[in-house]
Amino acid sequence: MIELGADAYWIKEGLDEKYDVNDSKRNYLNFRSLLNNIDGGHYKFLKELDFARKVINNIEYHWWQKVKWQNGNQTQCEKKTIMYLLKVIVMKIKIFLQRSELGIGFNSSMIKSLEACSIINNVGSIVEILHFSGIISDSKILQSSYKDKGNNELEGRNDYISFLVSRYRNLASHKSCQSCNNFMYIMQPIKLMLHLLTRQNHQDFKYPTITIPSNNSWEKLSEAYSTLIKFNNIDEKHIWE
């Protein structure tokens, strides 16, 4: 059933199975648990993400397909590449939730963290497509200003959403991946990216002054995320507006 596309399945006991009272109770409790999880916040997040993906796809042209940034840099990207990555992210989250919420399980906590980080890396790939044509580059340029190797201060592109998402990707690509043990750390960069992709333009998003230390952690990034969301009065009940 799972291989055919079902998120989960439950089998009602038959007379021939000869369940005792305890077996019957366990079976129905399992059914209730499946229903509660599918109706829970993580699955609602997945449904909203998939809906947002379809909305983005139905809009013929987006500002991010060809944009001139604050420092004069110009970038272009193909919508179909972004749509492909969003589809991959939706599919990976569906599989992740089947394992974490519906009883299929992971072989180990390390495997669970690695799969979470794989999703975050796909979100980071969207930043690379938007800004660097898919080539990993120095994300410092995404800030309002930054210093080059000669310690000269240069004007940046002022896309703090992409900068923060790139910080999530960096953590997901290194040792910190092992401590990615909260679904919130998957949701946060996705929410940021959807806010960027669905806005009328990149200039209507306000950026507070946030310093992320070089030895950042999931907790520090989560704090920066909360500051950015509150600064723009974004309703956390929805992943995009």
C-alpha positions in Angstrom: 0.0 0.0 0.0 2.8 2.4 0.9 4.6 1.7 -2.4 1.4 2.5 -4.2 1.3 6.0 -2.7 -0.6 5.7 0.6 0.7 7.7 3.5 -0.3 4.9 5.9 -2.7 2.0 6.2 -4.7 0.2 8.9 -6.3 -3.2 8.8 -9.6 -3.7 10.6 -9.6 -7.0 12.5 -11.6 -9.9 11.0 -13.4 -12.6 12.8 -10.9 -15.2 11.6 -8.0 -13.3 13.3 -9.3 -14.2 16.8 -8.0 -11.1 18.5 -8.3 -11.0 22.3 -9.5 -7.8 24.1 -5.9 -6.5 24.4 -5.1 -7.1 20.7 -8.3 -5.4 19.6 -7.6 -2.4 21.9 -4.0 -2.1 20.5 -5.3 -2.2 16.9 -7.8 0.5 17.4 -5.4 2.7 19.4 -3.0 2.4 16.5 -5.8 3.5 14.2 -6.5 6.6 16.4 -2.8 7.4 16.5 -2.5 7.4 12.7 -5.5 9.7 12.4 -4.2 12.1 15.0 -0.8 12.3 13.3 -2.2 12.8 9.8 -4.4 15.6 11.2 -1.5 17.1 13.1 0.6 20.2 12.4 3.4 18.6 10.5 1.0 17.1 7.9 -0.8 20.4 7.7 2.6 22.0 7.0 3.1 19.5 4.1 -0.3 20.3 2.6 0.3 24.0 2.7 3.7 23.6 1.2 2.3 21.6 -1.7 -0.4 24.1 -2.2 2.1 27.0 -2.2 4.2 25.0 -4.8 1.2 24.8 -7.1 0.4 28.5 -6.6 4.0 29.5 -7.6 3.8 27.2 -10.6 0.5 28.8 -11.8 2.0 32.3 -11.8 3.6 32.9 -15.3 6.4 35.2 -14.3 8.1 35.9 -10.9 10.4 38.8 -10.0 13.2 36.4 -9.1 13.5 35.0 -12.6 15.4 38.2 -13.5 16.3 40.7 -10.8 18.7 43.5 -10.1 19.9 43.5 -6.5 20.8 46.4 -4.2 24.5 46.4 -5.2 23.7 46.3 -8.9 24.3 42.6 -9.4 21.9 41.0 -11.8 20.8 37.4 -11.7 18.4 35.1 -13.7 17.1 31.7 -13.1 14.6 29.4 -14.7 11.3 28.8 -13.0 11.2 25.1 -13.9 14.4 24.5 -11.9 12.9 26.1 -8.8 9.7 24.1 -9.3 11.7 20.9 -9.6 13.4 21.5 -6.3 10.1 22.4 -4.6 8.6 19.1 -5.8 11.6 17.1 -4.5 11.3 18.9 -1.1 7.6 17.9 -0.9 8.3 14.3 -1.8 11.1 14.1 0.7 9.0 15.6 3.5 6.2 13.1 2.8 8.6 10.2 3.1 10.2 11.7 6.3 6.7 12.1 7.9 5.7 8.6 7.0 8.7 7.4 8.9 8.6 9.8 11.8 4.9 10.2 12.4 3.2 7.0 11.0 5.1 4.2 12.5 7.5 3.1 9.7 10.4 4.4 11.7 14.1 5.1 11.0 17.0 2.6 11.4 18.7 5.1 13.8 18.5 8.6 15.1 21.5 9.4 12.9 19.6 8.3 9.7 16.7 10.5 10.8 19.0 13.5 11.2 20.7 12.8 7.8 17.3 12.7 6.0 16.3 16.0 7.7 19.5 17.6 6.6 19.0 16.3 3.0 15.7 18.3 2.9 17.4 21.4 4.2 20.2 21.1 1.6 17.5 21.0 -1.1 16.1 24.3 0.3 19.6 25.7 0.3 19.9 24.7 -3.4 17.1 27.2 -4.2 19.3 30.0 -2.9 22.2 28.8 -5.0 20.0 28.7 -8.1 18.5 32.2 -7.4 21.8 33.9 -6.7 24.6 31.8 -8.1 23.1 29.8 -11.0 23.5 26.6 -9.0 27.2 27.1 -8.2 28.0 27.3 -4.4 29.5 30.7 -3.7 30.2 32.9 -0.7 26.9 33.7 0.9 28.3 36.8 2.6 27.4 38.8 -0.5 23.7 38.2 0.3 23.9 40.6 3.3 23.4 44.3 3.0 27.2 44.8 3.3 30.2 42.5 3.8 33.9 42.5 3.9 36.2 40.9 1.3 39.4 39.1 1.9 41.2 42.5 2.1 38.9 43.6 4.8 37.3 46.2 2.5 33.6 46.8 3.1 31.4 46.2 0.1 27.8 46.6 -0.7 25.8 43.3 -0.7 22.6 42.2 -2.4 20.5 42.7 0.8 18.7 39.4 0.6 18.8 38.4 4.2 16.2 35.6 3.7 18.5 33.8 1.3 21.5 34.5 3.6 19.7 32.9 6.6 18.6 29.9 4.5 22.2 29.5 3.4 23.2 29.3 7.1 20.7 26.5 7.6 22.2 24.7 4.6 25.7 25.1 6.0 24.8 23.5 9.3 23.0 20.7 7.4 26.1 20.0 5.4 28.5 19.6 8.3 28.9 17.9 11.7 26.0 19.9 13.1 23.7 17.7 11.0 23.9 15.1 13.8 22.0 17.4 16.1 19.2 18.2 13.6 16.6 16.5 15.7 13.6 18.8 15.5 11.2 19.1 12.6 11.1 22.8 13.3 14.5 23.1 11.8 13.2 21.8 8.5 10.1 24.0 8.5 11.9 27.3 9.2 14.1 27.6 6.1 11.2 26.4 4.0 8.9 29.0 5.4 11.5 31.7 4.7 12.1 30.5 1.2 8.3 30.5 0.4 8.0 34.0 1.7 10.7 35.1 -0.7 9.4 33.2 -3.7 5.7 34.4 -3.3 6.3 38.1 -2.6 5.7 40.7 -5.3 9.3 41.7 -5.1 12.3 41.3 -2.8 12.3 44.9 -1.6 9.0 44.8 0.4 10.6 42.6 3.1 12.2 44.5 6.0 15.4 43.2 7.5 16.3 43.8 11.1 19.9 43.9 12.2 20.8 40.3 13.1 24.3 39.0 13.7 24.8 35.3 13.3 28.0 34.1 15.0 30.4 32.0 13.0 30.0 29.1 15.4 26.2 29.1 14.8 23.9 26.4 15.9 20.3 25.3 15.2 19.2 27.2 18.2 20.9 30.4 17.1 19.4 30.2 13.6 16.0 29.6 15.1 16.4 32.8 17.2 17.4 34.7 14.0 14.4 33.2 12.2 12.0 34.3 14.9 13.4 37.8 14.9 13.0 38.1 11.2 9.4 36.8 11.2 8.3 39.0 14.1 10.0 42.1 12.5 7.8 41.6 9.4 4.6 40.7 11.3 4.3 37.4 9.7 1.6 35.0 11.0 3.4 31.8 12.0 0.2 29.8 11.5 0.7 30.0 7.8 3.9 29.2 5.9 3.4 31.8 3.2 1.2 34.9 2.5 
